[in-house]
Amino acid sequence: MNFNPQKFSRQIILPEFGLAAQQKLADAKVLIVGAGGLGCPVIQYLSAVGIGTIGIAENDLVNVSNLPRQILYDESQVGIAKAEAIKNRFSIRYSQFTFHNALSKENILEIVKNYEVIVDTTDNFSTRYLVNDACVLLDKILVSASIHQFNGQLSVFNFPLQNGECSATYRCLFPEAPIESSNCAEAGVLSTVAGVMGTLQAHEVVKVITGIGEILYNKLLLWNGKTMQQSILNFEKNKAEVELIKANGLANDYSISSFCSDEILIDIDVQQLKEKIKQQEKFQLIDVREEFEHNEFNIGGDWIQMNDLLKKPEKISTTLPVILYCKKGERSKIAQQRLIYKFGFNNIFNLKGGTDAWRNFNKK
């Protein structure tokens, strides 16, 4: 697709970018799944940056409670289809828009095959697994983000590598649905968190298409909106998970109702851990962080890096309570979920707030 170089001149003059990168954006076909809190900034920036063809899969109506974080819409559009609102807003924009109904097992393969990059901005796990599996079956790149209250996550899945294989998939990171709140109801989110993570997601799409910078494949970016800190968690491809998708195709049921309970995902706080230590209770304490983090500061116990922990679960006690910890309790929560759902452990606890909470408690 042709483009106006003058319009994109500030991008074109960037080192490593130039006309070639802008042409890649103009030729790109991107499908955005969802037009909510994450989808709105993704749609805005990908259109503004010069993506030639943008597909949007969305069939919801604008709701008044959407407006703080779904910034494409205003009060005059409450009750109308989001697709219609987007059409009106972007009628004179550069990108060519195509609209699709919400994705389902029946239509997803036919829709996804027409795009090269899929952007998952949805807020439910059933759709995330459906989109992931379709991308694996059709060899499509998936850029996925999620938000929860004050926090966000971002990663790139199924990215083609130089050895001819693809990077890890969403199921490699989360074989089963992770629990993000005390129940499956809406836990709340700050609108600016959606804006930050949606913008980062759009930025990662641009990197994927142009080949500029380091792509977040086999990595999970964790962003904390309260502290403005972020960390990157490395994870590995699980070939068995990928082969299952390729052998069986789309699953018969993408319902995750069986995972809508956190009764077995139990946090303990620093005070409870200190009491266990004081009472000389027997338990296994495991630091799942990187080596440099452990060496800089730790609260004792075993150091088993997260990837090693998940590859060698035999290192974990099956008879004693096991307490996992990291810097903020986020990585250890992921490890807890994986160990429970993938390996069947029923004795795994997560230290809420991690070493940061431990340090703050000791300052009192």
C-alpha positions in Angstrom: 0.0 0.0 0.0 1.3 3.5 -0.8 1.7 6.2 1.9 2.4 9.9 2.1 6.1 10.2 3.3 5.5 13.8 4.5 2.8 12.5 7.0 5.2 10.0 8.5 8.3 12.1 8.2 9.1 12.1 11.9 9.1 8.4 11.9 11.0 8.0 8.7 14.0 10.1 9.8 14.5 7.8 12.9 17.8 5.9 12.8 17.1 2.2 11.8 13.6 3.1 10.6 13.5 5.0 7.2 11.2 4.4 4.3 11.7 0.6 4.4 10.2 0.3 7.9 7.3 2.7 7.0 6.5 0.6 4.0 6.4 -2.5 6.1 3.8 -0.8 8.3 1.8 0.2 5.2 1.8 -3.3 3.9 0.9 -4.9 7.3 -2.4 -6.6 8.1 -3.2 -6.6 11.8 -6.2 -8.0 13.6 -7.1 -6.5 16.9 -9.3 -8.7 19.0 -11.4 -6.5 21.2 -12.0 -2.7 21.3 -12.1 -2.1 25.1 -9.6 -0.6 27.5 -6.6 -2.0 25.8 -8.0 -2.1 22.3 -8.8 1.6 22.2 -5.2 2.9 22.5 -4.0 0.0 20.3 -6.4 1.0 17.5 -5.5 4.6 17.8 -1.8 4.2 17.7 -1.6 1.5 15.0 -3.8 3.6 12.8 -1.8 6.7 13.5 1.6 5.0 13.0 0.5 3.9 9.5 -0.7 0.3 9.6 -2.2 -0.3 6.2 -5.0 -2.8 7.1 -6.5 -3.1 10.5 -9.2 -5.7 11.4 -11.3 -5.3 14.5 -13.2 -8.2 16.1 -15.8 -6.7 18.4 -19.6 -6.9 18.8 -20.2 -5.2 22.1 -22.1 -2.0 22.7 -20.7 1.1 24.3 -21.5 1.2 28.0 -21.3 4.2 30.3 -18.9 2.3 32.6 -16.6 1.8 29.7 -15.9 5.5 29.1 -13.1 6.2 31.7 -10.8 3.7 30.0 -12.2 3.1 26.5 -11.2 6.5 25.2 -12.5 6.1 21.6 -16.1 6.6 22.8 -18.1 9.3 24.5 -21.4 9.7 26.3 -23.3 10.4 23.0 -22.4 6.9 21.8 -23.6 4.9 24.8 -25.8 2.1 23.6 -24.5 1.9 20.1 -22.1 -0.7 18.6 -18.5 -0.1 19.3 -17.7 -1.0 15.7 -20.1 1.8 14.5 -18.4 4.3 16.8 -15.0 3.4 15.5 -16.1 3.6 11.9 -17.4 7.2 12.5 -14.2 8.2 14.3 -11.7 6.8 11.8 -13.5 7.6 8.6 -10.7 9.8 7.4 -7.7 8.0 8.8 -5.0 6.4 6.8 -5.7 2.7 7.7 -8.2 0.5 5.9 -10.6 -0.9 8.5 -12.4 -4.2 8.4 -14.8 -5.2 11.1 -15.7 -8.7 12.3 -18.1 -10.1 14.9 -16.7 -11.6 18.1 -14.4 -14.5 17.5 -15.7 -18.1 18.0 -14.5 -21.6 17.4 -16.6 -21.6 14.2 -15.2 -18.4 12.6 -11.8 -17.7 14.0 -9.7 -19.7 11.6 -11.4 -18.1 8.6 -10.8 -14.6 10.0 -7.3 -15.0 11.4 -5.8 -16.5 8.2 -6.1 -13.1 6.5 -3.8 -11.3 9.0 -0.1 -11.6 9.8 -0.2 -10.2 13.4 -2.9 -10.8 15.9 -3.3 -8.5 18.8 -5.3 -9.9 21.8 -6.7 -7.1 24.0 -9.5 -9.2 25.5 -10.3 -9.6 29.2 -11.4 -13.2 29.4 -9.3 -16.4 29.3 -11.5 -18.4 27.1 -10.9 -16.0 24.2 -7.2 -15.8 24.9 -6.8 -19.6 24.6 -9.0 -19.6 21.5 -6.9 -16.9 19.8 -3.6 -18.6 20.9 -4.6 -21.9 19.5 -5.7 -20.4 16.2 -2.4 -18.5 15.9 -0.5 -21.8 16.5 -2.5 -23.6 13.9 -2.1 -20.9 11.3 1.5 -19.8 12.2 0.5 -16.3 13.1 2.3 -13.9 15.5 0.3 -13.1 18.7 0.9 -9.9 20.7 -1.0 -10.3 24.0 -1.5 -7.9 27.0 -3.7 -8.0 30.1 -4.4 -5.6 32.9 -5.6 -6.2 36.5 -6.3 -3.4 38.9 -3.0 -1.4 39.0 -0.9 -4.0 37.1 -0.3 -5.1 33.5 1.4 -7.9 31.5 2.7 -8.0 27.9 4.3 -10.7 25.7 4.7 -11.9 22.1 3.8 -15.4 21.4 4.5 -17.8 18.4 7.1 -15.5 17.0 9.1 -17.0 14.1 12.8 -17.7 15.0 15.9 -18.0 12.8 16.0 -21.8 13.3 12.7 -22.2 11.6 10.7 -22.8 14.8 8.4 -20.4 16.6 8.8 -19.0 20.2 6.7 -20.0 23.1 2.9 -19.7 23.1 0.4 -18.4 25.6 -0.3 -22.0 26.7 3.5 -22.5 27.3 3.2 -19.7 29.9 -0.2 -20.5 31.2 -1.2 -24.1 30.4 -4.3 -23.6 32.4 -6.2 -20.4 33.2 -4.4 -18.3 35.9 -6.4 -16.8 38.6 -6.1 -13.0 38.8 -8.6 -12.1 41.5 -10.6 -13.6 44.3 -13.3 -14.6 41.9 -14.2 -14.3 38.2 -16.1 -11.0 38.6 -14.6 -7.8 37.5 -11.9 -6.8 40.0 -11.6 -3.2 38.8 -8.9 -1.4 36.9 -7.5 2.1 36.7 -8.1 3.7 33.3 -4.5 4.9 33.0 -3.2 1.4 33.4 -5.2 0.4 30.3 -3.7 3.3 28.5 -0.2 2.5 29.4 -0.4 -1.2 28.6 -2.4 -0.6 25.4 0.3 1.8 24.2 3.1 -0.6 25.1 1.2 -3.3 23.2 0.9 -1.2 20.1 4.6 -0.3 20.3 5.4 -4.0 20.4 3.3 -4.6 17.3 5.3 -1.9 15.5 8.6 -3.6 16.6 7.3 -7.0 15.4 6.4 -5.7 12.0 9.5 -3.5 11.4 12.0 -5.9 13.0 13.4 -3.0 15.1 14.5 -3.6 18.6 14.3 -6.7 20.9 11.0 -8.5 20.6 9.3 -9.7 23.8 9.2 -13.4 22.8 9.8 -16.0 25.5 9.6 -13.0 27.9 6.8 -11.6 30.0 6.8 -7.9 30.9 5.3 -7.2 34.3 4.4 -3.5 35.0 3.3 -2.2 38.4 1.3 1.0 38.1 1.7 1.8 41.8 5.5 1.8 41.8 6.1 2.5 38.1 8.5 -0.4 38.2 8.6 -3.2 35.6 10.4 -6.5 35.3 10.8 -9.1 32.6 10.3 -12.8 33.3 11.9 -15.3 31.0 10.1 -18.5 30.2 10.6 -21.3 27.7 8.6 -23.0 25.0 6.8 -26.2 26.0 6.8 -28.3 22.9 4.4 -30.8 24.3 1.7 -28.0 24.7 2.3 -26.9 21.1 2.2 -30.4 19.6 -1.1 -31.0 21.4 -2.7 -28.0 19.6 -1.3 -29.0 16.2 -2.4 -32.6 16.7 -5.9 -31.9 18.0 -6.8 -28.5 16.4 -9.1 -26.2 18.3 -10.4 -27.5 21.6 -14.0 -28.7 21.9 -14.6 -26.4 24.9 -12.9 -23.2 25.7 -14.9 -22.7 28.9 -12.8 -22.1 32.0 -15.5 -22.4 34.5 -13.6 -25.1 36.3 -10.9 -22.6 37.1 -13.1 -19.9 38.5 -12.0 -20.5 42.1 -9.0 -19.5 44.0 -9.6 -21.7 47.0 -6.3 -23.6 46.3 -4.3 -20.5 45.5 -3.5 -19.2 48.9 -1.3 -16.3 49.8 0.4 -15.8 53.2 1.7 -12.5 54.4 5.0 -11.6 56.0 3.6 -11.6 59.5 2.3 -15.2 59.0 5.7 -16.3 57.6 7.5 -14.7 60.6 5.2 -16.5 63.0 5.9 -19.8 61.2 9.6 -19.2 61.6 9.2 -18.1 65.3 7.2 -21.3 66.0 9.9 -23.3 64.2 7.3 -24.9 61.9 8.6 -27.2 59.2 8.2 -25.9 55.7 10.1 -25.4 52.5 10.9 -21.8 51.5 11.9 -21.2 47.9 13.2 -18.0 46.2 12.2 -18.2 42.5 14.0 -15.0 41.4 17.1 -14.6 39.2 20.5 -15.4 40.7 21.6 -11.7 41.0 18.4 -10.9 42.9 19.0 -13.7 45.3 22.6 -12.7 45.9 21.6 -9.1 46.5 19.0 -9.9 49.1 17.0 -12.9 50.2 15.0 -14.1 53.2 16.5 -17.6 53.3 15.3 -20.9 52.1 16.2 -22.6 48.8 17.1 -20.7 45.6 15.5 -22.5 42.7 15.1 -20.1 39.7 11.5 -20.2 38.3 12.3 -21.9 35.0 14.3 -24.6 36.9 11.5 -25.0 39.4 9.0 -25.7 36.6 11.3 -28.1 34.8 12.3 -30.0 37.9 9.3 -30.2 40.2 10.9 -33.1 42.0 12.9 -30.5 44.0 9.7 -29.5 45.7 8.5 -31.2 48.9 5.3 -33.1 48.6 5.0 -33.6 52.4 5.8 -30.1 53.8 4.1 -26.8 53.1 6.0 -24.9 50.3 6.2 -21.1 50.4 7.4 -19.4 47.2 8.6 -15.9 47.1 10.0 -13.3 44.6 10.4 -9.5 44.8 6.7 -8.5 44.7 4.8 -11.8 44.8 3.9 -11.7 41.1 6.4 -14.2 39.7 5.9 -16.5 42.6 2.1 -16.4 42.0 2.7 -17.5 38.4 4.9 -20.3 39.7 2.3 -21.3 42.2 -0.4 -21.5 39.6 1.8 -23.6 37.3 2.8 -26.1 40.0 -0.8 -26.5 41.1 -2.5 -26.8 37.7 0.2 -28.5 35.7 1.7 -30.8 38.3 -1.1 -31.3 40.8 0.6 -29.9 43.9 -1.8 -29.1 46.8 0.7 -27.7 49.3 2.0 -24.5 47.5 1.7 -21.1 49.1 2.7 -17.6 47.8 4.3 -14.9 49.9 2.2 -11.8 49.3 4.3 -8.8 48.4 7.5 -10.8 48.3 10.9 -9.5 49.6 9.6 -5.9 49.2 6.9 -6.6 51.8 9.4 -8.4 54.0 11.7 -5.3 54.0 8.9 -2.9 54.7 7.6 -5.0 57.5 11.0 -5.0 59.2 11.3 -1.2 59.0 8.3 -0.8 61.3 
